[in-house]
């Protein structure tokens, strides 16, 4: 029993130290409805969450953003900007546009998590060397992502412009913006989309070596969408509406009914 108590105490102390070691940076956006946050060159997994607020909040639990003891009294020098956050980022504001540049080399992971006002537009770009898997949830505005790795979006409304080279794309919509068109593209990964059952869009589906699968009822001669390799389909969903383009070169496309 004493051993168990000691182990639990040690665990709690360890967790507490982990929480204390987290570093945080905040910046306020005056008009979030017309605001845009641009994220560049982040490494590793990057969870982003929308919330009802006016601040962009970035946290890091990595010791990669802390200068070594021998650098005391010195400033870190990066080729792509100046660290004005204390956590390896260069943040620049131009009106309601906030650009956040990750300064760490691709071999170092900042273990960042980001909270963004849920009504801001979000733009993210990262190179293939960055191994940047992106997960985003609870956003109500435009999302534009260009990466080489996985994209996972949950409880979003778009519009969406997504592009990845070798990653899967998974999307679960809360509702869909029917004012602007959306474009979802993956070269060698699957695309899996869950959208509200009453969504009215003009679908354009394209794949070369993959297939299409869905439980929606399309207004075509066939009630059920079957797998057809190397094909392109244009289909009005629920009477049609704004353009919704989905392209997968060597992956499958899955469309599922949501709530």
WOLIN-V395343 format. One record per pair of residues at least 24 apart in sequence whose C-alpha atoms are under 7 Angstrom apart, sorted by sequence separation. I is the first residue (numbers start at 1). J is the second residue. D is the distance in Angstrom with one decimal. If there is no record, write none. Layout:
BEGIN
i=I j=J d=D
i=I j=J d=D
END
This chain:
BEGIN
i=106 j=130 d=5.2
i=207 j=231 d=5.7
i=29 j=54 d=5.6
i=78 j=103 d=6.3
i=206 j=231 d=6.0
i=207 j=232 d=6.5
i=28 j=54 d=5.8
i=29 j=55 d=5.9
i=206 j=232 d=4.3
i=28 j=55 d=4.3
i=205 j=232 d=5.6
i=206 j=233 d=6.4
i=27 j=55 d=5.5
i=28 j=56 d=6.3
i=205 j=233 d=5.1
i=26 j=55 d=6.3
i=27 j=56 d=5.4
i=204 j=233 d=5.8
i=205 j=234 d=6.3
i=26 j=56 d=5.6
i=27 j=57 d=6.8
i=204 j=234 d=4.5
i=26 j=57 d=4.6
i=203 j=234 d=5.6
i=204 j=235 d=6.5
i=25 j=57 d=5.9
i=26 j=58 d=6.4
i=203 j=235 d=5.0
i=25 j=58 d=5.2
i=202 j=235 d=5.9
i=203 j=236 d=6.0
i=24 j=58 d=5.6
i=25 j=59 d=6.5
i=202 j=236 d=4.5
i=203 j=237 d=6.8
i=24 j=59 d=4.4
i=201 j=236 d=6.2
i=202 j=237 d=6.0
i=23 j=59 d=5.6
i=24 j=60 d=6.4
i=201 j=237 d=5.4
i=22 j=59 d=6.6
i=23 j=60 d=5.2
i=200 j=237 d=5.3
i=22 j=60 d=5.6
i=23 j=61 d=6.4
i=200 j=238 d=4.8
i=202 j=240 d=4.7
i=22 j=61 d=4.5
i=199 j=238 d=6.5
i=200 j=239 d=6.1
i=201 j=240 d=4.4
i=202 j=241 d=5.2
i=210 j=249 d=6.9
i=21 j=61 d=6.4
i=198 j=238 d=6.5
i=200 j=240 d=5.0
i=201 j=241 d=4.0
i=202 j=242 d=5.8
i=203 j=243 d=6.2
i=204 j=244 d=6.2
i=205 j=245 d=6.1
i=206 j=246 d=6.3
i=207 j=247 d=5.9
i=209 j=249 d=6.4
i=210 j=250 d=5.3
i=212 j=252 d=6.1
i=213 j=253 d=6.3
i=214 j=254 d=5.8
i=216 j=256 d=6.9
i=200 j=241 d=5.3
i=201 j=242 d=5.0
i=202 j=243 d=4.8
i=203 j=244 d=4.9
i=204 j=245 d=4.6
i=205 j=246 d=5.0
i=206 j=247 d=4.7
i=207 j=248 d=4.8
i=208 j=249 d=5.0
i=209 j=250 d=4.9
i=210 j=251 d=4.8
i=211 j=252 d=4.8
i=212 j=253 d=4.9
i=213 j=254 d=4.9
i=214 j=255 d=4.7
i=215 j=256 d=5.9
i=216 j=257 d=6.4
i=201 j=243 d=6.0
i=202 j=244 d=5.8
i=203 j=245 d=5.9
i=204 j=246 d=6.1
i=205 j=247 d=6.0
i=206 j=248 d=6.3
i=207 j=249 d=4.9
i=208 j=250 d=6.1
i=209 j=251 d=6.9
i=210 j=252 d=4.5
i=211 j=253 d=6.2
i=212 j=254 d=6.1
i=213 j=255 d=6.3
i=214 j=256 d=5.7
i=215 j=257 d=6.5
i=201 j=244 d=6.2
i=207 j=250 d=6.7
i=64 j=108 d=6.5
i=64 j=109 d=6.7
i=65 j=110 d=6.2
i=64 j=110 d=6.0
i=62 j=110 d=5.3
i=62 j=111 d=5.4
i=60 j=110 d=6.1
i=61 j=111 d=5.8
i=60 j=111 d=5.4
i=60 j=112 d=4.5
i=59 j=112 d=5.5
i=60 j=113 d=6.6
i=58 j=112 d=6.7
i=59 j=113 d=5.3
i=58 j=113 d=5.8
i=59 j=114 d=6.5
i=58 j=114 d=4.5
i=57 j=114 d=5.7
i=58 j=115 d=6.5
i=57 j=115 d=5.0
i=190 j=248 d=6.9
i=56 j=115 d=5.7
i=57 j=116 d=6.7
i=25 j=85 d=6.2
i=36 j=96 d=6.4
i=37 j=97 d=5.8
i=38 j=98 d=6.1
i=39 j=99 d=6.2
i=40 j=100 d=6.3
i=41 j=101 d=6.5
i=42 j=102 d=5.3
i=56 j=116 d=4.8
i=197 j=257 d=5.1
i=35 j=96 d=4.6
i=36 j=97 d=4.8
i=37 j=98 d=4.8
i=38 j=99 d=4.6
i=39 j=100 d=5.0
i=40 j=101 d=4.8
i=41 j=102 d=5.5
i=55 j=116 d=6.7
i=56 j=117 d=6.7
i=181 j=242 d=5.6
i=182 j=243 d=6.6
i=183 j=244 d=6.1
i=184 j=245 d=6.1
i=185 j=246 d=6.0
i=186 j=247 d=6.4
i=187 j=248 d=5.6
i=188 j=249 d=6.2
i=189 j=250 d=6.8
i=190 j=251 d=4.4
i=191 j=252 d=6.3
i=192 j=253 d=6.0
i=193 j=254 d=6.1
i=194 j=255 d=5.9
i=195 j=256 d=6.5
i=196 j=257 d=6.0
i=197 j=258 d=5.6
i=34 j=96 d=6.8
i=35 j=97 d=5.6
i=36 j=98 d=6.3
i=37 j=99 d=5.9
i=38 j=100 d=6.0
i=39 j=101 d=6.1
i=40 j=102 d=6.1
i=55 j=117 d=6.5
i=180 j=242 d=6.6
i=181 j=243 d=4.9
i=182 j=244 d=4.9
i=183 j=245 d=4.7
i=184 j=246 d=4.8
i=185 j=247 d=4.8
i=186 j=248 d=4.9
i=187 j=249 d=4.9
i=188 j=250 d=4.9
i=189 j=251 d=4.9
i=190 j=252 d=4.9
i=191 j=253 d=4.9
i=192 j=254 d=4.6
i=193 j=255 d=5.0
i=194 j=256 d=4.6
i=195 j=257 d=5.7
i=196 j=258 d=4.5
i=197 j=259 d=6.1
i=43 j=106 d=6.0
i=54 j=117 d=5.6
i=179 j=242 d=6.7
i=181 j=244 d=5.7
i=182 j=245 d=6.2
i=183 j=246 d=6.0
i=184 j=247 d=6.2
i=185 j=248 d=5.9
i=186 j=249 d=6.8
i=187 j=250 d=6.3
i=188 j=251 d=5.5
i=190 j=253 d=6.0
i=191 j=254 d=6.2
i=192 j=255 d=6.1
i=193 j=256 d=6.1
i=194 j=257 d=5.7
i=195 j=258 d=5.0
i=196 j=259 d=5.1
i=51 j=115 d=6.8
i=53 j=117 d=5.2
i=178 j=242 d=5.8
i=194 j=258 d=5.5
i=31 j=96 d=6.4
i=44 j=109 d=6.0
i=48 j=113 d=6.1
i=49 j=114 d=6.4
i=50 j=115 d=5.7
i=51 j=116 d=6.2
i=52 j=117 d=5.7
i=30 j=96 d=6.9
i=43 j=109 d=5.5
i=46 j=112 d=6.3
i=47 j=113 d=5.3
i=48 j=114 d=4.8
i=49 j=115 d=4.9
i=50 j=116 d=4.9
i=51 j=117 d=5.1
i=52 j=118 d=6.0
i=29 j=96 d=6.3
i=46 j=113 d=6.2
i=47 j=114 d=6.5
i=48 j=115 d=5.8
i=49 j=116 d=6.2
i=50 j=117 d=5.4
i=51 j=118 d=5.0
i=50 j=118 d=4.1
i=36 j=120 d=5.4
i=37 j=121 d=6.4
i=38 j=122 d=6.2
i=39 j=123 d=6.2
i=40 j=124 d=5.9
i=41 j=125 d=6.3
i=42 j=126 d=6.4
i=32 j=117 d=6.7
i=35 j=120 d=5.2
i=36 j=121 d=4.5
i=37 j=122 d=5.1
i=38 j=123 d=4.7
i=39 j=124 d=4.7
i=40 j=125 d=5.2
i=41 j=126 d=4.4
i=33 j=119 d=5.4
i=34 j=120 d=6.8
i=35 j=121 d=6.3
i=36 j=122 d=5.7
i=37 j=123 d=6.2
i=38 j=124 d=5.8
i=39 j=125 d=6.5
i=40 j=126 d=5.9
i=41 j=127 d=6.7
i=44 j=130 d=6.6
i=46 j=132 d=6.9
i=32 j=119 d=6.3
i=33 j=120 d=5.6
i=43 j=130 d=4.8
i=44 j=131 d=5.3
i=45 j=132 d=5.6
i=46 j=133 d=6.2
i=47 j=134 d=6.2
i=48 j=135 d=6.1
i=49 j=136 d=5.7
i=50 j=137 d=6.3
i=51 j=138 d=7.0
i=32 j=120 d=5.3
i=42 j=130 d=6.8
i=43 j=131 d=6.0
i=44 j=132 d=4.4
i=45 j=133 d=4.7
i=46 j=134 d=5.0
i=47 j=135 d=4.8
i=48 j=136 d=4.7
i=49 j=137 d=5.1
i=50 j=138 d=4.8
i=41 j=130 d=6.9
i=43 j=132 d=5.0
i=44 j=133 d=6.1
i=45 j=134 d=6.0
i=46 j=135 d=6.2
i=47 j=136 d=6.0
i=48 j=137 d=6.6
i=49 j=138 d=6.1
i=50 j=139 d=5.0
i=42 j=132 d=6.5
END
